[in-house]
Structure formats: structure tokens, C-alpha cells
Amino acid sequence: MNNWSDYPILLAVAETGSLTAAGKKLNMSQPTVGRRVRALEDHFGTPLLKKDSGRLIPTSFGQSVLDHVRRMQDEAAAINRSSASLEDSLSGVVRISATEGIGTAWLPPVLQAFRQTHPDMLFDVGIGFEEFNLAQREADIALRWQSPGTQNSLIAKKVADVTFGLFASAAYLQKKGTPQSLEDLKNHDGVIAMIHDDDPLWIHDENKNPLHMPENVTFRTNNIWAFKNALGAGYGIGAIPVCSCGMLQTVPLVRVLPNFSQIEALYLVAHEDVKRSARIRAVYDFIAEAMKKDAAFFMNGGESVYQNAAHLHFGDAVTAG
């Protein structure tokens, strides 16, 4: 009898295209991933994966196995969601997925405001640009940029329009000069954050292709705090939300080309089954209302109405009806 826990490992390899990437996703070593996949192949007596253009992809039989694996995962997740949907208590754990910035600076005081009336709530916040699978209950609620995602049976609400602008440190601009047009940016130094799907955080066209990116990129990172600190340290010009300048920005930044801005949508997402849970629905509605109250902050920057939320009692907190 083969080990059922080997199947999610096979699925992770098929989805990521490599043993190393699957190991990183599952927090396992690459040799362990390879050994577990080989154990499955030995059990079936036939290869489940093959190399194609440098990636591992399923064989025909491997794809058939993965179809069953996905159905098994969907059924297991449905059991979890069913149990969650029966919970009427406004206490317990709520798992929230968010990106850096929103998740690390804005969300904690907002959730603390919720706890003023619901002190028995525990928040488990996952930070990162990867999309947590809501159907598999990797998260109960997600805050996502640009679109709510493509998973089935999602409830999504656009909760904010966030203004992005171009920023640099005063020291950099004193040294390199201030660009007077978007075309001038090519002659400047760029600071780039690589976000989900390795997209560069920069101004872009309607097809998400970067526009007027500096020819000389001096700092690139997948971490937003390192990215913002690099801007403050004078590495060059980068694109950030105007509201983020008020969220734990250690070095003041200067907005470049202030007449230029780009708007990105922020969505609040949950699975339709889990949304029937009283505590998850209450948190979902509270975050949506908090985004509405802070609309000016996300659009124009300045100070969030929740900046001192830990010290306030919100009598109009949204609760489940």
C-alpha cells in the first residue's frame, strides 16, 4: 500500500515544475521530494513525471493520477469547509492571507479594533505574494491585488482603489536630479520589487507590461520592506502605494512626477462555504467596512483612521446578524 501523503507531493511537483520548487512550497528538502515521488513511481511501476523544456510535467498516466488526487483534495476540503460553516461562535481562529504592506502595517491595527468587541478571536495572518488556496482552507479570507483569482466558488468584493506613485529619497534626487517626464526615467536608477509570478512592481500598461523602466536597476528584491529601505537608502526610484509612505516608512521619501499616478484594485475574497461561518463572516465584513472608512487613505495617502486603533473602542463594529 502506498503512502497517501505522497500524492500532494506529486501534485506540488507537477504544479511548480521542479523538485526544488515543490520542496520550497512544502517546506521539504529536494532529496526528500524526489524520494517520495520515486516511491510512488515504484508502487505503480511506471513513470509519473517527465522532463519537458527543463520542467517536470506529468506523463499520461501521471496526469490520470493527478486528476484523482485533485478530486480527493477537493472532497477533503469540502469536509473542512462544511465543519467551518456550522460554527456560530464569534471566537476561535480566522486565517487571513495578505501581501506585505497591507498585511504587515495596515491589517494588524484593524484586526485589533475588531478584538475590542471580540477578544476571544485569534488571527493567523499569512504574508506573501503567493495565492493561498481558499478551497483547501489554506486561508479563510484573502486580500488580493488586481483580481480576486480564478478559483471556483469564491465570494469577492472590491474593497479599495489604491494609488501608486513614483518615489525616491531626497539624497538620491539631490545627487541624480529630478526627472521631469516619464521618458526621463530611463536615465535614472531603478529599485524593483519582484512580486507574484515574478512581476516587477513598476508602472505598467493595460497588459501589465512595464513602462519607462530605468535602464539601470540597482536593487532588486522579493521583500517589500527591503525594497522600501533601499528606496530610503538612495538606490533609485521605485513605484509604491502613496499610502505606504505613512506605514512604517523609516526614511521620508519624495514623490517623483506627482502628477502621474496609477490605480490598482484591492479585493477581499473568501470561499462561499466558509463565508457561512459566523466568525469568518464577521471578520470579512469588518475588514470590508474598514477599507471603506479608509478609502481616502488608500487613494491619497496621509494617515489611516486605524493608525491608533489599538487604543480605541469601536461601537459600530460589524458583527454577524
C-alpha positions as CSV (number, residue, x, y, z in Angstrom):
1,M,0.0,0.0,0.0
2,N,1.5,3.4,-1.0
3,N,1.6,6.4,1.4
4,W,-1.4,8.7,0.8
5,S,0.8,11.7,1.9
6,D,3.0,11.2,-1.2
7,Y,0.2,12.3,-3.5
8,P,0.2,16.0,-2.5
9,I,4.0,16.0,-3.1
10,L,3.5,14.7,-6.6
11,L,0.9,17.4,-7.2
12,A,3.2,20.1,-5.9
13,V,6.0,19.0,-8.3
14,A,3.5,18.9,-11.2
15,E,2.3,22.5,-10.3
16,T,5.7,24.0,-9.8
17,G,7.7,22.1,-12.4
18,S,10.6,21.1,-10.3
19,L,11.6,19.1,-7.2
20,T,13.3,22.2,-5.7
21,A,10.3,24.5,-6.1
22,A,8.0,21.8,-4.8
23,G,10.2,21.4,-1.7
24,K,10.2,25.1,-1.1
25,K,6.4,25.2,-1.3
26,L,6.0,22.2,1.0
27,N,8.9,23.2,3.3
28,M,10.7,19.9,2.5
29,S,14.2,19.2,1.2
30,Q,14.7,18.5,-2.6
31,P,16.0,14.9,-2.0
32,T,13.0,14.1,0.2
33,V,10.6,15.3,-2.5
34,G,12.5,13.2,-5.1
35,R,12.5,10.1,-2.9
36,R,8.7,10.4,-2.3
37,V,7.9,10.7,-6.0
38,R,10.1,7.8,-6.8
39,A,8.3,5.7,-4.2
40,L,5.0,6.4,-6.0
41,E,6.5,5.5,-9.3
42,D,7.9,2.3,-7.9
43,H,4.5,1.5,-6.5
44,F,2.8,1.9,-9.9
45,G,5.7,0.5,-11.9
46,T,5.7,3.4,-14.4
47,P,6.9,7.0,-14.5
48,L,4.6,9.7,-13.3
49,L,6.7,12.7,-14.4
50,K,8.9,13.5,-17.4
51,K,11.2,16.4,-18.4
52,D,10.0,18.9,-20.9
53,S,11.8,22.1,-21.7
54,G,13.6,22.0,-18.4
55,R,10.4,21.4,-16.4
56,L,8.9,18.3,-14.8
57,I,5.4,17.6,-16.3
58,P,3.1,14.7,-15.8
59,T,3.2,11.7,-18.1
60,S,-0.2,10.5,-19.4
61,F,-0.6,8.1,-16.5
62,G,0.7,10.7,-14.1
63,Q,-2.0,13.1,-15.3
64,S,-4.6,10.5,-14.7
65,V,-3.3,10.0,-11.1
66,L,-3.3,13.8,-10.5
67,D,-6.9,14.1,-11.7
68,H,-7.9,11.7,-8.9
69,V,-5.6,13.5,-6.4
70,R,-7.3,16.8,-7.1
71,R,-10.7,15.3,-6.6
72,M,-9.5,13.8,-3.3
73,Q,-8.3,17.1,-2.2
74,D,-11.5,18.8,-3.2
75,E,-13.5,16.3,-1.2
76,A,-11.3,16.7,1.9
77,A,-11.5,20.5,1.7
78,A,-15.3,20.2,1.4
79,I,-15.4,18.4,4.7
80,N,-13.3,21.1,6.3
81,R,-15.5,23.8,4.9
82,S,-18.6,22.1,6.0
83,S,-17.4,21.9,9.6
84,A,-16.4,25.6,9.4
85,S,-19.8,26.6,8.1
86,L,-21.5,25.2,11.1
87,E,-19.6,27.4,13.6
88,D,-21.7,30.1,15.1
89,S,-19.3,31.2,17.7
90,L,-17.5,34.6,17.4
91,S,-14.4,33.1,18.9
92,G,-11.6,31.0,17.6
93,V,-9.1,31.2,14.7
94,V,-9.5,33.1,11.4
95,R,-6.8,32.6,8.8
96,I,-6.1,35.7,6.6
97,S,-3.8,35.9,3.6
98,A,-2.4,39.3,2.7
99,T,0.7,40.8,1.0
100,E,3.4,42.8,2.7
101,G,2.5,46.4,3.5
102,I,-1.3,45.8,3.7
103,G,-0.8,42.7,5.8
104,T,2.1,43.9,7.9
105,A,1.2,47.5,8.6
106,W,-2.4,48.2,7.9
107,L,-4.2,45.0,8.9
108,P,-2.9,44.4,12.5
109,P,-4.4,47.6,14.0
110,V,-7.6,47.0,12.0
111,L,-7.9,43.5,13.5
112,Q,-7.1,44.8,16.9
113,A,-10.0,47.2,16.5
114,F,-12.2,44.1,15.9
115,R,-10.9,42.4,19.0
116,Q,-12.1,45.3,21.2
117,T,-15.6,43.7,20.9
118,H,-14.4,40.1,20.2
119,P,-11.5,39.5,22.5
120,D,-11.6,35.7,22.0
121,M,-10.6,35.9,18.3
122,L,-7.2,34.6,17.2
123,F,-5.9,35.8,13.8
124,D,-3.5,33.7,11.8
125,V,-2.1,36.0,9.1
126,G,-0.1,34.6,6.2
127,I,2.1,37.2,4.5
128,G,3.3,36.7,0.9
129,F,2.5,37.3,-2.7
130,E,1.6,33.7,-3.5
131,E,-2.2,33.0,-3.6
132,F,-3.3,30.8,-0.7
133,N,-5.8,28.2,-1.8
134,L,-9.1,29.1,-0.2
135,A,-10.8,25.9,-1.3
136,Q,-8.2,23.9,0.5
137,R,-8.6,26.2,3.6
138,E,-5.0,27.4,3.4
139,A,-6.7,30.7,4.4
140,D,-10.3,31.7,5.2
141,I,-10.1,35.3,3.9
142,A,-7.6,36.8,1.4
143,L,-6.7,40.3,0.4
144,R,-5.6,40.2,-3.3
145,W,-4.4,42.8,-5.8
146,Q,-5.7,43.3,-9.3
147,S,-8.2,40.4,-9.4
148,P,-9.9,38.0,-6.9
149,G,-8.3,35.0,-8.5
150,T,-9.6,32.1,-10.6
151,Q,-10.5,29.5,-8.0
152,N,-14.1,28.3,-8.2
153,S,-16.8,29.2,-5.7
154,L,-15.2,32.4,-4.4
155,I,-17.1,35.4,-3.0
156,A,-15.1,38.5,-3.8
157,K,-15.6,42.2,-3.2
158,K,-13.6,45.1,-4.5
159,V,-12.8,47.0,-1.3
160,A,-10.3,49.7,-2.3
161,D,-8.7,51.6,-5.1
162,V,-5.1,52.2,-4.2
163,T,-3.0,54.9,-5.8
164,F,0.6,54.1,-6.8
165,G,3.2,56.7,-7.5
166,L,6.9,57.0,-8.1
167,F,9.2,57.8,-5.1
168,A,12.9,58.3,-4.3
169,S,14.9,59.6,-1.4
170,A,15.8,63.3,-1.2
171,A,19.5,62.3,-1.2
172,Y,19.1,60.4,-4.5
173,L,17.3,63.2,-6.2
174,Q,19.9,65.7,-5.0
175,K,22.6,63.5,-6.5
176,K,20.9,62.4,-9.7
177,G,18.4,65.2,-10.3
178,T,14.6,65.0,-10.5
179,P,13.0,63.5,-13.7
180,Q,10.7,66.0,-15.4
181,S,8.8,63.4,-17.6
182,L,8.2,59.7,-17.7
183,E,10.7,59.5,-20.6
184,D,13.4,60.8,-18.2
185,L,13.1,57.7,-16.1
186,K,15.2,55.6,-18.4
187,N,18.3,57.7,-17.4
188,H,17.7,57.1,-13.7
189,D,18.4,54.2,-11.3
190,G,15.5,51.8,-10.6
191,V,14.6,49.9,-7.5
192,I,12.4,46.9,-8.2
193,A,10.4,44.5,-6.1
194,M,9.6,41.2,-7.7
195,I,6.0,40.3,-6.7
196,H,3.7,37.4,-7.5
197,D,4.6,35.4,-10.7
198,D,7.9,37.4,-10.6
199,D,6.2,40.5,-12.0
200,P,8.2,43.7,-11.3
201,L,6.5,46.3,-9.1
202,W,6.5,49.2,-11.5
203,I,4.2,51.3,-13.6
204,H,2.6,49.4,-16.5
205,D,0.3,49.4,-19.4
206,E,-3.1,47.7,-19.6
207,N,-1.4,44.4,-20.4
208,K,0.8,44.7,-17.3
209,N,3.9,45.4,-19.3
210,P,6.4,47.7,-17.5
211,L,6.5,51.3,-18.9
212,H,9.5,53.6,-18.9
213,M,11.5,51.4,-16.6
214,P,15.0,52.7,-15.8
215,E,17.8,51.1,-17.9
216,N,20.0,50.8,-14.8
217,V,18.3,48.7,-12.0
218,T,20.5,49.0,-8.8
219,F,18.4,47.0,-6.4
220,R,16.0,44.1,-6.9
221,T,14.3,42.1,-4.1
222,N,11.2,39.9,-3.4
223,N,10.7,41.6,0.0
224,I,8.7,44.8,0.3
225,W,10.5,46.1,3.4
226,A,13.9,45.6,1.8
227,F,12.5,47.4,-1.2
228,K,11.3,50.4,0.7
229,N,14.5,50.5,2.8
230,A,16.5,50.5,-0.5
231,L,14.5,53.5,-1.7
232,G,15.2,55.3,1.5
233,A,18.9,54.4,1.2
234,G,19.1,56.2,-2.1
235,Y,19.4,53.3,-4.6
236,G,17.0,55.0,-7.0
237,I,13.3,55.4,-8.0
238,G,10.6,52.9,-7.3
239,A,6.8,52.5,-7.5
240,I,4.9,52.2,-4.3
241,P,1.4,53.0,-3.0
242,V,1.1,56.6,-1.8
243,C,-0.5,55.3,1.5
244,S,2.6,53.2,2.3
245,C,4.6,56.3,3.0
246,G,2.7,56.5,6.2
247,M,3.0,52.9,7.1
248,L,6.3,52.3,9.0
249,Q,8.4,54.2,6.5
250,T,11.6,54.8,8.3
251,V,13.1,57.3,5.9
252,P,10.9,60.1,4.3
253,L,10.5,59.7,0.5
254,V,9.9,62.3,-2.1
255,R,7.2,61.7,-4.7
256,V,8.6,62.0,-8.3
257,L,6.4,63.2,-11.1
258,P,3.5,63.9,-8.7
259,N,1.0,64.5,-11.5
260,F,1.4,60.8,-12.5
261,S,-0.4,58.1,-10.7
262,Q,-1.7,54.6,-11.3
263,I,-4.7,52.9,-9.6
264,E,-4.7,49.3,-8.6
265,A,-7.8,47.5,-7.2
266,L,-7.7,45.5,-4.0
267,Y,-10.1,42.6,-3.4
268,L,-11.4,40.9,-0.3
269,V,-12.0,37.2,-1.1
270,A,-13.5,34.2,0.8
271,H,-14.8,30.8,-0.2
272,E,-18.6,30.7,-0.4
273,D,-18.9,27.8,2.0
274,V,-16.6,29.2,4.7
275,K,-18.3,32.6,4.5
276,R,-21.3,30.9,6.2
277,S,-19.2,30.7,9.4
278,A,-20.3,33.4,11.8
279,R,-16.9,34.4,12.9
280,I,-15.4,34.4,9.4
281,R,-18.3,36.4,8.0
282,A,-17.9,38.9,10.9
283,V,-14.2,39.4,10.2
284,Y,-14.8,39.6,6.4
285,D,-17.5,42.3,6.8
286,F,-15.4,44.2,9.3
287,I,-12.4,44.4,7.0
288,A,-14.6,45.4,4.1
289,E,-16.0,48.2,6.3
290,A,-12.6,49.3,7.4
291,M,-11.4,49.6,3.8
292,K,-14.4,51.8,3.1
293,K,-13.7,54.0,6.1
294,D,-10.0,54.3,5.0
295,A,-10.8,55.0,1.3
296,A,-9.2,58.4,1.4
297,F,-6.0,56.9,2.9
298,F,-5.6,54.4,0.1
299,M,-6.4,56.9,-2.6
300,N,-4.4,59.9,-1.3
301,G,-2.1,58.7,1.5
302,G,-1.7,60.5,4.7
303,E,-2.8,58.9,8.0
304,S,-5.1,55.8,8.3
305,V,-8.1,56.2,10.5
306,Y,-6.9,53.0,12.2
307,Q,-3.4,54.3,13.0
308,N,-4.2,54.4,16.7
309,A,-6.9,51.7,16.6
310,A,-5.3,49.6,19.4
311,H,-6.4,52.3,21.8
312,L,-9.9,52.8,20.6
313,H,-13.2,51.1,21.2
314,F,-15.3,50.9,18.0
315,G,-19.0,50.8,18.9
316,D,-20.0,50.4,15.3
317,A,-18.0,47.2,14.8
318,V,-19.7,44.9,12.2
319,T,-21.0,41.7,13.7
320,A,-22.8,38.7,12.2
321,G,-26.5,39.1,12.0
